[in-house]
Amino acid sequence: MDKNLVLMQYDRYYYSVLNKQEKEVYKLIYQGIENLDKSIKIPTKFCAGVDFRDIIQKIILDNPHIFYVNRNGYQITSSPFFCAVNFKYLYNAKEIAELRIKINNAVNAMLKRVKGTTDYEKEKAVHDLICNNVSYTYNAVNNMQKYSSVSNTILGVLFYKTAVCEGIDATVKLLLNMLDIKCIVALGHLQNEWHAWNIVKIDGRNYHLDVTNDLSEGRGAISYTYFNLTDSEILKTHTFLWKYPACNNTVSNTTKTIQSGNTAKPITTPMPVNSPKKKQSWLFVLWNKIKSFFRRK
């Protein structure tokens, strides 16, 4: 099957764990972002007790294709009739459309390089592809305000081959979801610094996957130190910000057969202050699926 035609849908883990009121706010904000609304109005009945910043962060984690929101530049206001989330966007509608085409081409090129028939083989292929072609950017760590729009989004990996943990893990989620593999972005701490990684479901079992810390330091020298770990294994170095799906399987981890030794040095980063029918691209399919997803809720 042509990977360009894979029908996929994001794992919206963070949406799934919200209560009914929070889900309504999530949907309204998400739809406003998709429409590039500068001011998204939320009816007062949904505002009480809602942590808007928390929900916005979860929207971004659930939806890697939202690369165009200024995460440091939104404000929340209130009135007797509604609350409003006022966004600034990094690009205009035309620029976003052009970037989506380039993103589509870059993603398709990467997917064509993913070999394997099982979920495990595909996951390993994505891991290795990023480790061999992407570098961690320390420049962004030292100047988040300047670089976060690229380093903390899929743009860093897809266009510049350099990113911090949030951009790397957003790309891992995007690619694995495209391959119909369940994957979410997890947040927490590593060595007392903010950190992001992934949780994947392989053969019905959940594992932690920290590609950032497996990034190759030299061509061909890939580490699998942080590949498919259980909770007890990853908690030796990481702490969790929220509750996540349990990764406590007792089945032998098949990744041990490719273990290359503990060669990866932990990398941390502060999180940002946020006629015949034409074949349809995955982005076109994705956008329509997103709209239908929220219509059903």
C-alpha positions in Angstrom: 0.0 0.0 0.0 1.3 3.5 -0.9 2.3 5.1 2.4 1.1 8.4 1.0 -2.4 7.1 1.1 -2.3 5.7 4.7 -5.4 6.9 6.5 -4.5 7.8 10.0 -5.9 9.6 13.1 -3.9 11.0 15.9 -3.8 9.5 19.3 -5.5 12.3 21.2 -4.6 10.9 24.6 -4.8 14.3 26.3 -8.3 15.0 24.9 -9.4 11.5 26.1 -8.5 12.1 29.7 -10.3 15.5 30.0 -13.7 15.9 31.7 -16.7 16.9 29.6 -16.4 20.6 30.3 -12.7 20.6 29.4 -13.3 18.6 26.2 -15.7 21.4 25.1 -13.1 24.0 25.7 -10.5 21.9 23.9 -12.7 21.6 20.8 -13.5 25.3 20.7 -9.9 26.3 21.0 -8.7 23.7 18.5 -11.2 24.7 15.9 -10.3 28.4 16.4 -6.6 27.6 15.9 -7.5 25.7 12.7 -9.4 28.7 11.5 -6.6 31.1 12.5 -8.9 33.0 14.7 -7.1 35.7 16.6 -9.7 35.7 19.4 -11.4 32.5 20.3 -14.5 33.1 22.5 -15.5 30.5 25.1 -19.0 30.7 26.6 -19.0 31.6 30.3 -20.7 28.3 31.2 -17.5 26.4 30.1 -15.0 28.8 31.8 -15.4 28.1 35.5 -12.5 26.1 37.0 -10.8 25.5 33.6 -7.1 25.8 33.3 -6.8 27.3 29.8 -3.0 27.1 29.6 -3.1 23.5 30.5 -5.6 22.7 27.8 -3.7 24.7 25.1 -0.5 22.8 26.0 -2.4 19.5 25.6 -3.8 20.6 22.3 -0.3 21.2 21.0 0.9 17.8 22.3 -2.0 16.0 20.7 -1.6 17.7 17.3 1.9 17.9 16.0 0.7 19.7 12.8 0.0 22.8 14.8 3.4 24.5 14.3 2.1 28.0 13.6 0.9 29.2 17.0 3.1 31.6 19.0 3.2 29.6 22.3 4.6 32.5 24.2 2.2 35.1 22.7 -1.3 34.3 23.7 -3.5 36.0 26.3 -6.6 34.9 28.2 -9.3 37.5 29.0 -12.8 37.3 30.5 -16.1 39.2 30.4 -19.5 38.6 31.9 -20.5 36.6 28.7 -17.4 34.8 27.6 -13.7 34.1 28.1 -11.4 34.7 25.2 -8.1 33.2 24.2 -6.2 35.7 22.0 -3.6 34.1 19.8 -0.7 35.4 17.8 0.2 33.3 14.8 3.8 32.9 13.4 2.6 32.8 9.8 -0.3 34.0 7.7 -2.7 31.7 5.9 -0.8 31.7 2.7 2.5 30.9 4.4 0.9 28.1 6.4 -0.6 26.6 3.2 2.8 26.7 1.5 4.5 25.1 4.6 1.9 22.3 4.7 2.9 21.3 1.2 6.5 21.2 2.1 5.7 19.3 5.3 3.7 16.8 3.2 6.6 16.3 0.9 9.2 15.9 3.7 7.0 13.4 5.6 6.3 11.3 2.5 10.0 11.2 1.8 10.7 10.0 5.3 7.9 7.4 5.3 9.3 5.9 2.0 12.5 5.2 4.0 10.7 3.3 6.7 11.1 -0.4 6.1 9.4 -3.3 7.9 6.1 -5.1 8.2 5.6 -5.3 12.0 4.9 -2.3 14.3 8.2 -3.1 16.1 10.2 -3.0 12.8 8.5 0.3 11.7 9.1 1.8 15.1 12.8 0.9 15.1 13.1 2.2 11.5 11.7 5.6 12.6 14.0 5.7 15.6 17.0 4.9 13.5 16.0 7.3 10.7 15.9 10.2 13.2 19.0 9.2 15.1 21.0 9.0 11.9 19.7 12.3 10.4 18.8 14.7 13.2 21.0 16.5 15.7 20.1 18.1 19.1 20.3 21.9 19.0 22.0 23.5 22.0 21.6 26.9 20.5 17.8 26.7 21.0 18.2 25.6 24.6 20.2 28.8 25.3 17.7 31.0 23.4 14.2 29.5 23.4 12.5 32.8 22.7 14.4 33.0 19.4 14.4 29.4 18.2 11.3 27.6 19.8 9.1 28.2 16.7 11.4 25.8 14.8 13.3 23.7 17.4 10.2 22.8 19.4 8.0 21.9 16.4 8.1 19.4 13.5 9.7 22.1 11.4 13.0 21.6 13.1 13.3 17.9 12.3 11.7 18.0 8.8 13.4 21.1 7.4 16.5 21.8 9.4 17.5 18.3 10.8 18.0 19.8 14.2 15.6 20.2 17.2 15.1 19.9 20.9 13.2 17.1 22.6 9.7 18.5 22.0 10.3 18.9 18.3 11.8 15.5 18.0 9.0 13.7 19.9 6.3 15.6 18.0 7.9 14.3 14.8 8.1 10.7 16.1 4.4 10.9 17.1 3.5 12.2 13.6 5.4 9.6 11.8 4.3 6.6 13.9 0.6 7.8 13.9 1.0 8.0 10.1 2.1 4.3 10.2 -1.0 3.5 12.3 1.1 3.0 15.4 -0.2 4.5 18.6 2.1 7.1 20.0 1.8 10.1 22.4 4.1 12.7 23.7 4.9 12.5 27.4 6.2 15.3 29.6 8.2 15.3 32.8 11.7 15.8 34.1 15.1 14.4 33.3 17.9 15.4 35.7 15.7 18.2 37.1 15.1 19.7 33.7 11.9 19.7 31.6 11.9 16.9 29.1 9.6 15.3 26.5 9.6 11.8 25.1 7.1 9.3 23.6 5.0 6.4 24.8 4.2 3.9 22.1 2.0 0.8 21.8 3.7 -2.1 20.2 2.0 -5.5 19.9 -0.6 -4.3 22.4 1.9 -3.3 25.0 3.0 0.2 26.1 6.6 1.3 26.1 8.6 4.5 26.8 10.6 5.7 23.8 13.1 8.6 24.3 14.6 9.2 20.8 16.2 12.4 21.9 18.5 10.6 24.3 19.3 7.9 21.7 20.4 10.4 19.1 23.6 9.3 17.4 26.8 11.1 18.3 28.4 9.8 15.2 27.3 8.3 11.9 26.3 4.7 12.4 26.6 4.8 16.2 23.0 4.4 17.2 22.1 3.8 20.9 19.0 1.9 22.0 19.4 2.8 25.7 16.1 4.6 25.8 14.2 2.4 23.4 11.0 0.7 24.6 11.5 0.9 28.4 9.0 0.0 31.1 7.9 2.4 33.8 10.4 1.0 36.3 13.2 1.3 33.8 12.6 4.9 32.7 11.8 6.1 36.3 15.5 5.5 37.1 16.2 8.7 35.1 12.8 10.4 34.4 9.8 11.7 36.4 6.3 12.1 35.0 4.4 15.4 34.9 1.0 13.7 34.5 -0.4 10.2 34.8 0.3 8.1 31.6 -0.7 4.7 30.3 1.1 2.1 32.3 4.2 0.5 30.7 4.5 -2.4 33.0 4.5 -5.4 30.7 6.3 -8.6 31.9 7.0 -9.9 28.4 10.7 -9.9 27.4 11.6 -6.7 25.6 12.6 -7.7 22.1 14.7 -4.5 21.9 17.3 -6.1 24.1 18.5 -8.1 21.1 19.6 -4.8 19.5 21.0 -3.2 22.6 24.2 -1.4 21.7 25.3 -0.4 25.2 24.7 2.6 27.4 26.3 5.1 25.0 23.6 7.9 25.2 24.2 10.9 27.5 20.9 12.3 28.8 19.9 15.4 27.0 17.5 17.9 28.6 15.9 21.1 27.6 13.6 23.7 29.2 10.1 23.6 27.7 9.1 26.9 26.0 7.2 29.5 28.0 4.5 26.5 24.6 -11.7 13.1 -13.7 -9.5 10.2 -12.5 -9.4 11.2 -8.8 -6.2 12.7 -7.7 -4.4 10.9 -4.9 -4.9 12.9 -1.7 -1.9 13.7 0.5 -1.8 12.5 4.1 -2.2 16.2 5.2 -5.5 16.6 3.2 -6.8 13.4 4.7 -5.6 14.3 8.2 -7.3 17.7 8.1 -10.7 16.2 7.0 -10.4 13.4 9.6 -9.7 16.0 12.3 -12.8 17.9 11.4 -15.0 14.8 11.4 -13.4 13.6 14.7 -14.7 16.7 16.5 -18.1 16.7 14.8 -18.6 13.2 16.3 -17.8 14.3 19.8 
